[in-house]
Amino acid sequence: MINVLVADDELPAVEELAYLLGRDDRIGIIHRASSGSEALRALTTHAVDAVFLDIHMPAVSGLDIARAIARSSNPPVVVFVTADEDCALEAFELAAVDYLLKPVRAERLARSVGRISELMRDGGEAPEMITVDQGGTTRMIRRDDVTYVQAQGDYARLHTSEASFLIRIPLADLEQQWAEAGFIRTHRSYLVALKHVTSMKLAADKPSVTVAGAGLPISRRHLPTVREKLEATRLRPQA
């Protein structure tokens, strides 16, 4: 069970988020704080696994609390909750595991709780974050949210379940950098995340792969490597 602290200077926001968290079977005790100073006191008296912090609290902000948490010997996971994205870059520099925009949707919150569960299970390894620009706003996205990457000249377009983002990195460079993270080249124009693959058609006639609902081609050149990767993930009976 994940014990959490919810901190926001607006009490209705605290209660709403606590209500949504309380509906998740993975959540245990929910502590509440209506100011930054109250949140700091709660962290000294309660053992929590994760903290959901509003960024824009007066006097002691969510970023201030995150900095204090980072100095502790056994810091809880930090999730920022805010109405804007202005502080996204600084938030992830403070090793936040997620960044939720208000109003918080139940399904988006569930994904955040899932990420916390993964970190607790895997020993707290921070997720790989990527800086992207969208409409003049700097955003941070998780690499494991990227389902596939599409080549666009000297650029690459990162596709997630919610949006796509253009970055100035050639696909060939990402192929090398992300190979150990489970990304595989299937075509001169596509790099896919194996964890997001739902089906493959490996027949000689127009082989393809389905990733997050998108059907993408597999070139003849890359088909042997794709077959090899697929074979490596196949379950076999024990001898």
N, C-alpha and C positions, 0 to 999 in steps of 0.2 A: 504494500500500500504506500501511496505517495502522500506525505504530509506537507501541506502548503501554507503559505502566508499570502494573503491578498491585501495590497496596500493602494489606496486611492483617497484623495482628499474629498471626493464626492461620495457620500454614504450610499446613495442609490446604486452607483457604479460598483461599489464593494459588494453590496448584497446581490446584485444581478450576476456578477462573475462568480461569487460564492455559490449561488443557486445552480448555475450551469456546471460548475465543477462538482458539486454534490451529486449530480445525476450520473457521474462517471464512476463506475465500479472500481476503477484503479486508484481513486482518490480516497485518502483516509481522513485525518483531522484537518479542518480548515480554520486557520487563525485569521483574524481580520485586524486591519489598522487603517485609521482615517487620516493619517499624516505621516510624513517621513520620519519624524522623531519617534512616533509611536511604533512605527515599523522597526526601527533600530532597537527599541526596547524589547519588542516581541522576539527579535532574533537572539537576544541575549538570554531569554527565559524559556524559549521553546526550540525544540529540535525539529527543523523543517528540511525537507528535501528540495523544495522548489519555492521560489518567490515570484509572484506576479505583481509587477511594479508599474504604477502609472508614472510616466516620465515627468509631467509638469505639475509637481506638487510644490506649494510655497515653502520657503525656508530650506527644507531638506528635500531635494528632488529625487526622483527614482535613479538618476545617474549618480548622485551622491551616495545613495545606498549601495548601488552596485559597486562603486569604488571601495567602499568600506568592506563589502562582502569579499571582494577579490583579495583583500589583505588577510583574511581569516585562514586558518589551517585546513579547515574542511568546509569549503564554501558550498552553499546550496546552489542549485541551478537557477539562473535568472531568466525570466520571460518579461519583456517590456510590453505594456499595454498603453496605447496612446491614440489620439484622434488625428495625428499627422505623421508624416514620414521624415520630418526635418532632422531628426536625431538618429536615423537608422545607422549611419556609418559609425558614429561614436558608440552607439549601443553594441554593435557587434565587435568593436575594438575592445569592449569590456567583456567579451566572451559570452554574450547573451545567446541562449539557445534558440530563441524565437522572438518575433516582433509582431504583436497582434494589433490590428487597427480596430478602433471603436466605430460602430457598435460591434462587439465580438459575436461572431456566429458560432453556433454550437458545434457544427462540423469542423470548423477551423480550430476551435479550442481542443476538440478531440485529437486532432493531428498534433497539436502542441503537447498534449499529455503523452501521446505516443512517443514523441521525441524524447521527453523526459524519461520515460520508461526505458528507452533504448540506451540512453546515457548511463542510467543507474545500472542497467544490466551489463553494459560493456566497460564499466569502470570509469566513466566520466570523460571519455575522449571527446573533445570539442568538435563540432561539425565543421567541415570545410566551407568557407563562405566566399562568395564571389561578388565583387563590386560591379554594378552595371548602371548605366545612365538611361533614364526613361523620361522623355519630355522635359529635360532640364533638371530632373530630380535624381539624385544619387540614391540607389537602392542596394541592399544587400540581399542576396538569395543564397540558399543552401545548394551545394553541388548535388546532394542526393535528391533534390527536387527536380533536377534536370532529367527529362525523359529521353530526349535525343537532341543532337546538334546538327544543324544544316549549314553547309558551306555556302557562302555568298561572297565570292571573290576573295579578297584578303581579309574578309570578316567572317564571323561565325554567328549564327543565330541560335541561341539557347532556348529550347522549348520546355516549359513546365506545364502543369495541369491548368494553370491560371492565366499564363501570358507567355510572350516570347520576348527575348532581349537580344539586341545586336551588340557584339563586342568585337574589338579590333584585334583579333587573334586568328591566324589561319587554322583551318581544321586539322592540318597535319601536326601542328604544334600541340593542339589539345589531345590528339590521338596519343602522342607520346606522354604527355603530362598526366593524363587521366586513365591510362591503361590499368594501373594497379587499383583504381577505384571501380573497376568493373565496366568500363566503357570499351566498346569494340567497333572497329570500322566495318561497315557492311557494304559501303559503296563510296565512290569518290566524293559524293556529296553528303554522306550521312555517317554520323557516329552515334551509336545507341547505347543506352544504359541497360545492361542485361537484366537488372532487377526490375525494370519496368516493362520488359518484354512479356506479352501475353500469349503470343503464338508465332510460329514460324512455318513457312512453306519452303522446304528445301529441295523440292523436285527441280529437275534440270530446266523445266519450262517456266520461266519467269519466277524465280525464287523471290520470296519477300518475307518481311518481318512486320508484325503488328506491335506498335509501341504506343500505349496510352490512347488507343483507338485509331491511330494513324497507320496506314499501310505504307511501308517503305521498301524500296527495292534492295535486293542483294545482288551485287554484281558477280559475274563468273570468277573474276579475280579474287574476290574476298570470300566466296562460298566455302572453300576448304577450311579456312580459319574459323568461320562461323560454325561449321559442322564440328570442328574440333572443340570449340568452346562449349557447344551444346552437349557434346558427348561427355565432357568433363563434369557437367552438372547433373548428369543422369544418375538416379539412384540404382544401386545394384544390391541383390541379396548377399548376405554374408556367407562366406564359405563354411 
